[in-house]
Amino acid sequence: MSKHEPERRTITLGDVARATGGELAGDESAIVKDVTHDSRQAGEATLFVAVRGATADANIYAAQAIRQGAVGVISENGQPENLDAAWLRVSDARRAMAFAAAEVHGSPSRELRLVGVTGTNGKTTFAYLMAGLMKAAGEKMAMTGTVEYLIGDERRKAERTTPEATDMQRFLRKAVNAGCRTAVMECSSHAIDLHRCDALQFNVAAFTNLTRDHLDYHITMENYFAAKRRLFDGSLGERPRVSVINVDDSYGQKLASDLAGDGAHVVRYALENEAEVTARDVKLSLEGTSFRLQTLAGECEISSPLVGRPHVYNILAAVGSGLALGYNLDLITRALETCVGAPGRFERVAHDGDFTVVVDYAHTDDALLNVLRTAQSVAPQGRVITVFGCGGDRDRSKRAPMGEAAASLSDVVILTSDNPRTEDPERILDDVEEGLRAAGKPYRKIADRRRAILQAIAEARAKDLVLIAGKGHEDYQLIGREVLHFDDREVAREALAQRAK
């Protein structure tokens, strides 16, 4: 047992049944030490959750889990006659899984000051900024997000933006046992909708913005917003202690108004509208961003290495959340001066040339417009050369708008592949071309992403900015069923080296 790990009470099947509201057939006194949705991980004192997925029903693996030593099964189905094991029937297996895992792992989020963030854009940068504030406060912290998972100095590559509920509760327990007292996590709309964030107690929840994305899953913007708002309204279990919301965003305005009307503690941040956390005299350059921060706790000058107006919003969200955690403005200011944000978010590729190369994760039309506005503002004397594409097996409705966005604010557009996955790359490019043609500006199509990046950098002139958008921190390309190594930053450096010869 870790020196930080308190002795916790033994959890039984009866405890889990009460926590989930399920109907138990079996020995209430049987001990449960872990919960899993993966039958391959089922073992002694493990409770297996049979989740119905989009392509498979895990109930078919219940017998396998029992043979491997699982103490019982949580399922929406009735117990099969030929399966002699404890059976906990519930109305929603995913939601029950979250509450079962929280019960078994001792609700570790209650031992942490947990910060959650949701929104279309800015989640990852916000998470890194909060991690910076927590570290500046001298606190050992944990983080889960799109790029990586952290517990103190231990880090591993992220498998998904928001871990499954069983994995999340296990991760947070490990963080608490390692001595963490603060944590920040990205909460994607898919994760919220699939109950991965249920049974977590958030000290602070932040809302960045809502723009078109994931409509292949949510179908409508109303459904997309409804998923996001569940982080704030208490439907995950308990309402956050403080909600920090961007009220320059129309969905944020509605969310803040609804929550405040319901008696929630809301902190608003904005550049254009009245808010408790605002920025004045914003100055942007390729070297970073500065502004006068105004809060109810006082005013101060902020200087950050992050580039662009969207990052001002991310900084304001972090300031509001930091104040909600009890950090003072002096600590917040010092932390923001050194925090470089997330990999692949307006990340410059260093070289000795007289033009700029930037890699960014922008993969929606709104995100692409934002990064292009930033490019224009920090490199006003040169051209903006944009290399971008769209992912396959994902929301097709954003492809033409991304084409329009690229054409509207770029001087040169090179359309290429992103992660085509199992879709025909040419079909994806055709969808994007509809928007490019509608904008009426010339463009080139180079499906091979490496060749497209090489071409863009080869033709850059003095004071130009080459923007390579869509993949950001990713070091792979998904083509068919293959995962191939591909890092835009590496390819850009290769192109720069070729140009320098």
N, C-alpha and C positions, 0 to 999 in steps of 0.2 A: 504493500500500500504506500502511495506517495505521502511525503510528509505534509503535503497540503490537503490530502484526501481525508475528509471526515468519515467517521464510521456511519454508514447509512443503514436504515432498517431493511430487513429482508422483504422483498416484494413477492406476493403470491398471485396465483391466477384470480383469486377473489378480488384482490386489490385492482388488478387490471380490468376485470369485469366492471367494477364500480366506476373506475376512471373513464371507461369508454361507454358505459350505459348499455353494454351488450348482455345477451342471454347466454349464460354459461352452462354447458353440460360437461361435467367432469369434476375432478378433485380441486376444490377451492384452495386447499392448503399447498398445492404444488408450487414449488419455488420457480420464479422466472428471473433470469439474470440478463437476458438480452432479447431484442426484438429485431427481426429481419424480414425483408420482403423478397430476399434471394434464397431460394431453397438450397442452393449450394453452400450457403453460410449457416444453414441450420445445424444445430448441435445440441449437446446436453443443456437443459434449462433454458433453451431458446424458444421463443414464441414466433411461429411463422405466420405472416400476414399474406393471405391469398388475394392479391390485387388483380382486378380485371384491367388489363391494359388495352391500348388501341389495337394491338395485333395479336395478343395472347391473353389467356385467362389462367392466372397462376394457381387456380384451384386444382388443375391437373397435376400440380407438383406437390400437393398436400401429403399424399402417401409417402413420397420420397423424403420429404422433410421429417416426417414422423420416424421413418426407418433410420434416419441419420441422428435421431435422438431428440428431436424437438418435443417440448413438453405439451404443445397443443397448437391449434390453428385458429386464427381470426379470419372470418369469412362472412360475406353477405349471403352465402348459400346455406341451406340446411346441411346437417351432417350426413355424409354418405353412410349407408347401412353397413358397408364392409370395412369401415375405418374405425378402429377401436382406439380413440384418443380424445383428449379434452378438446372441446369445440366451443368457440366463443362466436356466436352469431351477432352481427352488427348491421346497421342500416347502411353505413358508408365505410368501407374497409380503409380507404385512404385517411379519412378523418380519424377513425379509430386507431390507425397505426401511429399517428402523431401523438395522440393522448396516451396510448400504451407505452410508447417509447419514452415520453416525458415521465411517466410514472415509474418505469423500470430504472431510468437513469437519475431519478431524484430531482427532476425539474431543474437542471443546471442553469437555465436562463434566469432563474430567480436569485442565483448567487452571483450574477453578473450585472453590470450596467450595460445592457445590450442595446445597440443602435441598429435599426433597420432602415434601408433606403430602397425606394421604388420609383419608377419613372421610365420613360423611354430612353432618354439620354442622360449621361452624367453620373450614373450609379457607381461605376468603377472608380472614376476620379474622386468622387465624394468619399468612397470607402478608403482610398489611400490617404486622403487629407485627414480623415478622422483617425486613421492609424497613426499618422504623424502627430496629431494633437495628443493622443493617448500616450505615445512614447515620450513626447516632450514633457508630459506630466509625471514621468517616471514610473508609469504603470506598465506591467506586463500585459499584453493585449493579444486578442485573437481576431482573425478576419477570414471571411469566406467571400468569394466573388468570382468574376469571370476569368481572371488571370491566374490566381493562386489562392491557396489556403494557408494561413499563418497561425502558429501558436508560439508567441514569443519570437525567437530567432529561427525556429523550425518552420520550414516552408515546403510545400509540395504543389505541383501543378494542379490546377482545378480540373475536375472532371465535368462539372456543369456549374452554371452561375450560382444556383442554390441547391445544396445537397438534398437528397431525399430525407424525409422526416426522421427515419431511423438513424441515418448517417449524421444528420444535424445534431440530434440529441446526444449521440455518442461523442461527436466532435466537441460539443460544448462541455460535456462532462470531463473529457480529457483536458480541455483548456482550464477548467476550474481546478482540476487536480494538479495541473502544472503551475498554478499560482496566478492565473489570469483573473482580473476582476473587472475588466472592460472588454467589449467585443463589438465588432461591426460586421454586418452582413448585407449583401445585396439580395433583394427579394424580387425575383422576376415575376411577371404576371402569370406565367405558366405555373411557377412554383406555388404562388398564392392560390391559384385556382385548383391545383392538385393537392392542396392541404399540407404542403411541405413546411409552411410557416405556422401552422396551427400549434397550439399548446406552448407557444413561446411568449415570454413576458418581455415586451420591449419597453425600455426606459425612454427611448426617443425613437420616433419614426419620421423619416424625411421623405418629401415628395418633390421630385425635380421638375417634371413636365410630362405631358402626354401628347405624342404625335403619332402619325400613322405607322404601325408596325404590327406584326403577328396577327394580321386579320385572317390569315389562313386558319388560325386556331380560334380566335375570338369572334370572327365573322363581322362584328360591328364595333365601332368605337365605343358605343354604350356598354357593351359587354367587357371590352378592354378596360374601360374606366371602372366598371363595377368590380372587376378583379383587383385592381390597384387599391381601391378605397377600403377593401376588406382589411388591409394592414392597419387602418386607422380607426375603424368604427366598432371594434370589439368583437367582431364575428369570428376572429381566430381563437378567441378564448377570453382575453382581457384587452381593454383599450390601452394604448401607450400612455405613459405618464405625460409626455409632451409630444405634440405633432408640429414639425417644422415644414412649412409649405411655401412653394413659389407661387405668389399671387400675381405675377405677370403672365402666368399661364392661365387660360380660361378655365381649364379643368381644376387647376389649383385653387382658383377663386371660389369655385362652387364647393370644393372639398372643404376649404377653410371656413366658408360661411356655414355649411351644414354642421361641421364639427363644433364650431363656436356656439351655434344655436342650440346644440345638444349639451352644452356645458363643458366641453373638452378644453384642455389647455393648449392653445394654438399660438405658435410663433410664426409670423409671416415674414418672408424676405422678398425683395423685389429691387429692380432698378427703375422702373417706370411708375409703379403704383405706391400708395402709402403702405408702409410696413414697419415692423419693429427693427428689422435689420436691412440696411440699404447701403449703397455705394454712391459716392459723388466724385466728380472730377476724375473719371476713369481715363487712364493713359495706357495705350497698348503699343507694344513693339515686339520685334523678334526676340528681344532679350527677356521679356516678361511683361507683367501687368502691375500697375500701381493705382491706388484710389484712396479716397477718404472714407473710412468705414464709420457708419453712424448706427448706434444701437442704443437701447434703453440703459445699457450698462456704461455708456460713454462713447467717445469718439477716439479714433486713432488712425494713423497712416498705415496702409497695408502695401507691402511690396512682395510680389510672388514671381517665381520663375515660370509659372504657367502662362501660356500665350493665348489671348483671344477673349472676346466678350462672353462666350459660353462658360469659360472657366471662372469668370466673375460670379456667375450664378452658383457654380459649384463651391466656390470659396464662401459665399454668403450662406449657403446651406450648411457648410461645415462650421462657420462661426456661430450660427443660430443653435446648432446641435451642441457645439462645444460649450456655449453659455448654459444650455439646458443641463449639461452634465456637471456644471459648477466650475468650469475653467475660467480664469480671469483673462481679460483682454491682453495683458502683457504676455502671458504664456501663449495665447492663440497667435498673436502677432509674430513672436519669435519662431514658432513652429511653422507658420505659413511661409516665412522667408526662405526656408530650406527645403520644403516638401516639393518634390518635382512631379508629383502626381503619378498617374498610372502609365505603364509602358504602352506605346502605340497610340497615345492620344496627343495629337499634334506634336509628335516626336521628331525632332530634327536629326537628320543623318549628317554627322560632322564630316566636313571635307574642306579643302583649302581653296575651292573655287569661288567665283564671284556671283553665284546664284545659290538658291536655297532648295533643299530637298526635305520634304516632310512626309511622314507616314502617319495615317490616322485610321481609326477603327470605324469611321462614319459609314453606316450601311443602311440608312434610311434617307428619304429625301430631305427631311428636316435637318438631320445631322449633317448631311452633305452641304446643304445651304449654309448652315452655321459655320462649318469649317472653311467653306469658300469665302464667306464674308470676312472671316478672320484672315485668310490668306491675302485678300485684297487690302485689308486695313494695315497689315504689317509689311507688305511688299508693294506699295502703291505705284512704284515707278517701273515695274517690270510686268511681264505677262504671267498669268496663272495657267500652268499646263497640268491638266487633270487626267490621271489614269484611274479608272474605276470599273467595277462590274457589279453583278448581283448574284446572290447565292441561289443554288438550285434547291428544289424540294422545300421551298419557303414561300412566303407571301408574295404572290405574283402582282398584287395590286400596287405595290410600291415601285415596280420596275420602270414603267413609263415616267412617273413623277421624278424618279432619280435621274433619268435621262434629261428631263426638262431642267432640273436643278443644276446638273453639270453644265448644260449648254448656257444657262442664263448668266452664270458668273465666272465662266472659264474663257480664256482666250484660245486655248487649244484643248480639245477633248480627244482622248484615246480610250475607246471602249474595249474592255478585255474581260476575261473570265475571272470569277472570284472562286467560290467553292461550288462547282456545278453539281456535285454529288451524283445522284442517279439520273438527273435530267440531261438532255442533249444540250451541250453548251451553246450551240448555234440558236436553238429555240429561245434560250434565255436572252442572248444578245438581240434577237429579233424583237422581243418584248420591250427591251430597253430602248431600242432604236425608234420605237413609236414616239417616245417622248423627245428624243433628240431631233427627229424629223419635224415634230410639231413646233419645236423652238426655232427651226429655220436656220440653224447655224451649222457650218461644216464640222465634220468629225471624221475620225478614222477608226476602223475596227481591226484590232489585232487580238485574236482569240488567245494566243499563247501569252500568258501573263509575264513571263520572264522577258520575252521579246518586246512586249509593250513598254515595260519599265526601262529596258535598255534604250529603246527608241526615244522615249520622253527625255531622258537625261542626256542623250547624245545631241538633241537639238536645243537644249536650254541655252539661253543667252544671258549676258550680264544682267543682274537684278531680277531675273525671272524667279518664280517659285514653282517647283514641281511638286504636286500633291499626289501621293499614291494612297488611294482611299479604299476602305472596305474591310481589310484584314487586320490592320493594326499590329497587336502583339502576337498574333497567331504565327506559329512556325510550321504550318502544314497547309496543304491544299487537298481537298477532298474531291477526287475525280472517280466517278463510279463508286465502287466499294473500297477503293484504295485510299490510304492516307499517305500522301507523299510529303517529304520534307520541303517546305517552301516558306521563306521568311522575306517579306518585302524589304526589310532593312538590309539583309545580307545581299539580296539581288541589287539593291540600290548602290551598295558599296562596291559590288562587282562592276556595275555600270560606270561608276565614278572612276574606278581604277583603270578601266578600259579607255575612258575619255582622256585620262591624264597621260596616257602613253604617247 
